[in-house]
Amino acid sequence: MVRIHTSRDRAAFAQLYDHFAPRVKGFLIKSGADASLAEECAQEVMVTVWTKAHMFDASRASVATWIFTIARNRKIDALRKQRRPEPEELTWGPEEEPAQADVIALQQESETLVRAIANLPARQRALLEKAYFGELTHSEIAAETGLPLGTIKSRIRLALDRLRHAMK
């Protein structure tokens, strides 16, 4: 890193690149990025390493820590960017009012769903609420309630089946 920072040593950067680029890509794939996103982010990370070598501070972190932190942040930025709607997908001006029949149908379905949820056995309803309204994973619910994971999955599946029948 010192040679890259002080003299823009391309050979030193080539060695650093050869060592870290595949590891960064593997790290990104293991952390949930698809192969193309991981490849793109790895390239951007290495460009950042080259352009911002002067910002590296050995007293604060190792080279590996610094590079993998850049990679993590780059992946987060890329995922956030993917979730944003493209400008052409955004609606401009006032949106059309939904048809009155659609509004009434939606209200009726909502009322039916509320009654169906209220009619579920308490154990199923509590787990369903944790999973869908509390946005907890099945594992998180198991840790919170102390119930076996299979029991949680079975109760939620039974609750969803009852709701499906109630909504027909």
Phi and psi in degrees as a GROMACS rama.xvg file:
@    title "Ramachandran Plot"
@    xaxis  label "Phi"
@    yaxis  label "Psi"
@TYPE xy
-61.5846  -44.3304  VAL-2
-66.3542  -35.0995  ARG-3
-67.2718  -43.6274  ILE-4
-68.4558  -49.0117  HIS-5
-77.7461  -42.0424  THR-6
-122.967  10.2995  SER-7
51.8012  45.6614  ARG-8
-70.1327  109.448  ASP-9
-68.4476  -34.912  ARG-10
-65.5025  -41.2951  ALA-11
-64.2154  -40.5331  ALA-12
-66.3313  -39.0979  PHE-13
-60.0409  -41.439  ALA-14
-64.8885  -45.2413  GLN-15
-61.1197  -43.7628  LEU-16
-61.6756  -50.0584  TYR-17
-59.0813  -33.608  ASP-18
-78.7156  -46.3013  HIS-19
-93.8642  -31.0971  PHE-20
-55.7036  -48.5541  ALA-21
-66.8833  -33.9677  PRO-22
-68.5448  -39.4419  ARG-23
-64.3313  -44.6946  VAL-24
-60.7846  -45.0203  LYS-25
-61.8337  -41.5779  GLY-26
-59.916  -44.0663  PHE-27
-67.5914  -39.4775  LEU-28
-65.4597  -43.4642  ILE-29
-65.1576  -25.2788  LYS-30
-92.0607  12.2814  SER-31
109.05  -2.46762  GLY-32
-81.4606  146.792  ALA-33
-76.2886  169.263  ASP-34
-60.8697  -40.652  ALA-35
-69.5251  -40.4372  SER-36
-65.1398  -41.2636  LEU-37
-62.3672  -42.6394  ALA-38
-62.9602  -46.4186  GLU-39
-63.0705  -45.5279  GLU-40
-64.4937  -40.357  CYS-41
-60.3744  -42.4939  ALA-42
-62.0656  -45.1691  GLN-43
-63.7797  -37.578  GLU-44
-62.6446  -45.0691  VAL-45
-68.6166  -33.9307  MET-46
-64.2219  -41.8508  VAL-47
-62.0912  -41.5977  THR-48
-58.8993  -43.262  VAL-49
-65.5035  -47.766  TRP-50
-77.1083  -24.9041  THR-51
-116.006  25.5606  LYS-52
-56.3487  -31.3356  ALA-53
-65.2938  -17.8755  HIS-54
-87.2546  -12.3989  MET-55
-66.9587  132.396  PHE-56
-127.018  106.827  ASP-57
-63.5797  -21.0545  ALA-58
-76.7661  -16.558  SER-59
-99.7876  -31.7622  ARG-60
-162.562  160.987  ALA-61
-77.158  166.912  SER-62
-59.6321  -44.4794  VAL-63
-61.0427  -45.4704  ALA-64
-60.9499  -43.9384  THR-65
-61.7983  -45.5391  TRP-66
-67.0439  -44.4551  ILE-67
-69.8214  -27.5181  PHE-68
-67.8704  -42.748  THR-69
-59.6702  -43.4455  ILE-70
-62.3859  -44.8637  ALA-71
-60.4813  -46.9949  ARG-72
-65.1294  -38.0482  ASN-73
-64.9795  -40.2827  ARG-74
-64.3579  -43.9158  LYS-75
-59.7937  -44.8222  ILE-76
-61.3787  -42.7202  ASP-77
-65.1131  -41.0331  ALA-78
-67.0842  -39.7864  LEU-79
-62.3038  -41.58  ARG-80
-63.5901  -38.2179  LYS-81
-65.194  -31.3491  GLN-82
-80.964  -14.8131  ARG-83
-77.0435  139.455  ARG-84
-72.1206  146.895  PRO-85
-70.3474  150.386  GLU-86
-53.4433  -36.6247  PRO-87
-71.2357  -15.7038  GLU-88
-85.0069  -16.2569  GLU-89
-75.6645  141.379  LEU-90
-86.8767  144.795  THR-91
-115.382  137.103  TRP-92
81.7574  -176.234  GLY-93
-69.1606  142.335  PRO-94
-81.2517  153.713  GLU-95
-66.5627  143.231  GLU-96
-72.8906  137.024  GLU-97
-67.8428  155.186  PRO-98
-63.152  144.027  ALA-99
-59.4179  -36.8261  GLN-100
-63.3967  -38.4678  ALA-101
-66.4889  -39.4257  ASP-102
-63.7198  -44.8652  VAL-103
-65.426  -43.5167  ILE-104
-61.0186  -41.6483  ALA-105
-65.506  -40.7609  LEU-106
-62.6774  -41.9624  GLN-107
-65.8201  -42.8413  GLN-108
-62.9045  -39.9832  GLU-109
-63.3074  -43.236  SER-110
-64.3205  -40.7872  GLU-111
-62.8967  -41.9846  THR-112
-65.3939  -42.3242  LEU-113
-60.6959  -43.8915  VAL-114
-65.1831  -41.3549  ARG-115
-64.01  -40.9289  ALA-116
-64.7656  -41.6214  ILE-117
-63.8584  -29.6738  ALA-118
-84.5628  -5.80007  ASN-119
-67.7237  151.431  LEU-120
-58.1295  144.971  PRO-121
-54.4668  -40.3738  ALA-122
-64.5829  -42.6856  ARG-123
-68.9742  -43.9406  GLN-124
-60.9596  -42.8269  ARG-125
-62.3103  -43.705  ALA-126
-69.3901  -38.499  LEU-127
-62.8439  -42.151  LEU-128
-64.7531  -40.1949  GLU-129
-64.224  -40.1747  LYS-130
-73.376  -42.8631  ALA-131
-99.8068  -36.804  TYR-132
-92.8037  -33.4781  PHE-133
-87.0129  -9.19495  GLY-134
54.1031  40.4475  GLU-135
-96.3988  147.415  LEU-136
-77.2837  165.282  THR-137
-60.1171  -38.5071  HIS-138
-65.0306  -40.0058  SER-139
-65.8935  -38.3449  GLU-140
-64.7812  -41.7032  ILE-141
-60.6788  -43.0042  ALA-142
-65.8221  -37.8237  ALA-143
-73.6099  -40.0514  GLU-144
-94.4251  -21.5827  THR-145
82.3016  4.08765  GLY-146
-81.9468  152.567  LEU-147
-64.836  147.787  PRO-148
-58.8292  -40.7066  LEU-149
-62.2496  -37.5985  GLY-150
-64.6586  -42.4007  THR-151
-63.2386  -47.7274  ILE-152
-61.6431  -42.1013  LYS-153
-63.8633  -46.1301  SER-154
-64.3511  -40.5232  ARG-155
-67.2881  -41.6374  ILE-156
-62.1176  -43.421  ARG-157
-63.8411  -40.382  LEU-158
-63.5887  -44.5  ALA-159
-64.545  -36.9758  LEU-160
-64.5404  -42.9437  ASP-161
-62.7457  -41.2701  ARG-162
-64.7004  -41.263  LEU-163
-59.051  -44.2002  ARG-164
-67.6996  -37.9568  HIS-165
-67.2622  -28.8912  ALA-166
-84.7263  -7.69127  MET-167
